[in-house]
C-alpha cells in the first residue's frame, strides 16, 4: 500500500494551500487546523518522525513529562541516561521526569532577511510559518498552552503561553503581519543570539520549544554564543530544531549566465555557466551544512531539515510511509 502524497505541480499545491509563496494569509495558516494528523502519523508508524518533540515521540510514561537533565546519581534508572549530553560532556547525565501538569509549547519563528528566499516553491520564511501553524494547531488540539517568539531584524513579538484557539490565532496574525512588513536593507548581526536569549527568559522548565530558522548565524562570529544559549535552553526544555533550507543554497543549477542574488545578508554574483564555480559552491555549502547541523545536534533533543521546495504534506507523508 502506497501512503505517499501524490505528486502534483507547484501550482496545484500553492492553490491547495491558499498560498502565493512569498506572503502569508490567515486562510493559508488556518489550513493546517485540519492537518494535525500529519504529526500524529509518525507516532502510529513508530518511525523517526519529521518533527519529534512532544507530538511525534512516545511519552516517557502516562502523565509524565521531561523536566531537566542533571548529573547521573547512584540509583538513577539507566534507561533515563541522556547519551547525547553524556557524550558531549564526558560525564554521565540523566533525564528527570515529573508528573505532567501542563506542557507549554513554544515556537520561535525566524522571519528575518535570510529567510526571505525561495527558488522553487515558497520562501523559507513562509515554510517556517507553515510548520509553526501545524504545531500550533496540534497544541490546541491536545489542550496544551501555546506561546511564541516571532521575529525579524526590526521587531519581535513575544507571546506567553495561553490555551485555546485564541492563543493560536494571535501567533498566526503576528506571523502574517511580520511577513508583510518591510525589513529594509540593514542586517542586524547577532539577531538570532538575541532572540535565543529572549526565549531562555520566556520558556518555563518542561516546555517543548520549536526553533524554526535557517540558523545561518551559527557559522559566523556569534556561533559559540548561540551554542551556549541552546545548551542553556536544552537543560530545562525539550528543544526541537527545524532547519529550513532551499535547494538553491546547496546546489546551483547549470545555466548559461551569471545572476545576481540577494541572500538577505548581502548581494552576490553566481556564475552558473562556470562548472568549476558550481562545484566549489557545492563543496562550501556541504561544509556549511555539516557545521551547522553538528552544532545544533549537540544541544537539541530533535533535529529535522525541512525544505522550502515542496509542501509539508509531501515531505511528512514521505517520511512516515
N, C-alpha and C positions, 0 to 999 in steps of 0.2 A: 504494500500500500504506500503510495507516494503522498507524504504530508507537506511537501514543499509548496510554497506560494507560487502560483502560476507566473510565468514570465510575461510581462506586458511592457509597453513603451513608456518612456518618461512622461509623455503627455497624459497617458492613462492614469498613472499614479498621481501626478500633480492634480488632475481633476478630481480623483477619488479623495485626496487629502485636502481638497479645497485650498491648495497652495499655489503661489506663483514662484516659489523657490527662493525668494530673497527678502520678502517682508513676512509679517505674521498677522493672522486674524484670529479672533476668538473662536470662530467656527472651525478653523483649522486645528486649534488646540483642543477644543471640546470633542473633536472626532475621536480622541483616544479614550474618552469615557467609556465607550463600548468595546474597547480593545484590551482591557486589563487581563484577558485570558492569555495574551502574549507572554506575560510574566509568569502566569500560573503553569503554563505548558511545560516549561523546563523542569519544574518540580515533579510533575507527574511522570516525566520521562526518566527522571533520576540521572540526568546528564549534566555536564558542566554547562552552566547557564550563561547567556549573554550578559545578564546583569544579576549577579548572585545576590548579595545583600540579603535583606530580610525576606524579600518576596520570592526569591528563587532558590534559596537554600533551606534545607530542613532545619527546624529549630533544634536547639540543644535538648530540649525536653518540653513537655507541655507546661505552659505557664512560666517558663524560664527565659531570661534574656541576658545577653552579653553585658557585663558591667565594666571590666577593665582587665589589663594584663599586669601581672606582678611577678617578682622572682618566685621560682618554684620553692615550695617548702615541704618538709617531710610530712607525708600523709596526704598530699595532693593527689588527685586522680591523674595518672599518667596520660590518660586519654584526653585530658584537657590541656596538655602542653602545647604552647604556641611555637611550632617549629620554625616559623619564619623569624620571629623575634629572637628565638634561641640561636639560630644560625647567624643572625646579624650581630648579636652582642657577645656570643661565645659563652653565655650563661643561660641556664635553663629558666624559662618563663612559662607561666601557666595562665590560662584564661579563667577569669572568675565570672560566674553567672549568678543572677539574683532573681528572686520571684518577680515575674512580669507584672508591672503595674500599668505603665503606658510605654509606648515605643515611639517616641517622636521621630519623624522622618524629616531630614533637612536637605535641601537642594542648593548647591552653589552653581549658578549658571553663568558662564562666561559669554558675553555678547560683545567683546571688545574687537578692536580693529582686525587682528589676525584671524578672527572667526568670521569676518565678513567676506568670505571667499567660497566659491564652489565652481567646479568646472563641468559637471555632468548632470547633476540633479538639483540639489538645493545647497544653499550656503551652509557652512559648518555651524554657524550660529542658529540657523533655522532647525537643523537636525538636533542640536543640543536642546532647543526648546521643545521639540517633539519628544525626546527622551524624558525631559523633565515633566511634560504633561502626562506621559504614560505612567511614570512613577507616582505623580501627584494623585491621579485618579485611582491608582491602586491603593495608595494610602487611605484615601477617602473611603473606598470600598471596604477596607479592613477595619475602619474606625480609628485609625491612627491619626495623631496630630501631625500637621504639616507646617513646616517653616521653610524659609528660603532666603538666599542672598543672591540677588540678580545684579549684575554689574557690567559696565564698560569703563573706558578710561575717564569719562567725565562725571559719572554718577554711580551710585549704588542704591538699591532698595533692599531693606532688611525687614524680614517678617518673622516674628516669633511664632513658635508652633501654636496652631489652633486647629480645631476639628471642624468637620462637615464641609459641604460644598463651598461655602463662603471662603474658607481658607484656600481652597484650590483656585477659585476664580480670581482672588486678589493677586496670586502669583502669576496666573495666565495674563491678566491685564498688565502687570508690570513688565513681563517679557515682551508683550505686544508693543507697548509704548516705547520701551527702550530700543527695540529693534528698529523702530521708525525714527528714532532720534538721530540728529546729525552729530556724529562723533567728532568731526573735524580731522585735520591732518596731524595734530600733535599726538604723539605716542608717549604715555607716561610709563617710564621704566619702573619695574618693581610693582606693577599693579596687582599681579597675581599674589605676590607676597603679602601685600596689604589686605587683600580680601581673605586670605587664609588666616591672617591674624584676627580679622573680624569674626570669621567662622569659629575660631577657637573660643571666642568670647560668647558666641551665640549658642553653640552646641552643648547640651547638657550630657553628663555621663550616661552611656547606654543608648544614645541616639544612633540612628543609621544616617550617615552623611554621604550623599551622592555628589561627587565633584565632576562637573561636565565642562570640559575645556580641551583645547589642543595642547596645553601645557608647554608652549614654546619657550616660556621663560625659565623652564627647568634647565635649559642648556646654556644660559647666559650667566652673567656675574651674580645673579640672585639665586642660582640653583641650590647652593648649600643652605642658604637661609630658608628657602622654600621647603627643602627636605626636613629641616628642623621643625617647621610648623606642621608638616604632615606627620612627623613622628609624635609630636605632642598631641595632635588630634586623635591619632590611632591608639593612644594609650587608654582613652576613655570611651571612644566611639567606634562603631563598625564603619569603616571607610571604604566606599566603592568608587573607584576612579573610572570614568567613562572618557576615553581618549577619542576625540572627534578628529577625523582626518579626511583628506581628499586625495584621490589617486594621483592628481597632477603634482602633488607635493613630493611624491616618491618616484614617479616615472614620467619623464617628459615624452610627449608624442613626437613622432617624426613628421616634420613639416618643412617645406622649403621657404623658410622665412625666419626672421628674428622678431620676437614680440616683446613688448614692454608690459610688465605685470606689477600691479600694486599689491604687495603681500599684506598690507595693513601695518607693516613695520618698516616700510620703505619700498621704493620702486626699483625694480631690477630688470635687466635685459636678458632674454633667454634665446640663445642661438639654436633653434630647433632643427636647423639644417646641418648642424655640426655633430656628427656621431660621437666624436671624442668628448665634446662638451656634455652630451646627454649621458654618456657612461660615467663621467666624473660627477655629474649632478646626482645620478642614481647612487653611486657609492657614498657620497656625502649624506644623502637622505637616509640611507640604510644605517649609517653610523649615528646620525641624529636620532633616529627611531630607537635604536638599540640603547643608547644612553638614556633617553627619556623614559622608556619602559622599565629599564633596570632601576632607575631612581624611584619610580612610582611603586614598583613591586617590593621594594624594601620595606615600605610602610603601609601600603593599602592592603586591606584584607581581601579585596577582589579587584581585578583589573580587566577591562574589556576595551577593545578597539571597535569603534563604530564609524562606519563610512558615511560620508555625505553624498555618496554616489548612487544610493538606492534607498527605497522605502524601508522603514523599520520592520514592517510586516514581512518583507522578503528576507531580511537578514536574520530576524529572530526565528522564523519558521525553518530556515535552512540549518540553523544551529541546533534546533530542538528535534529535528526529524530523525 
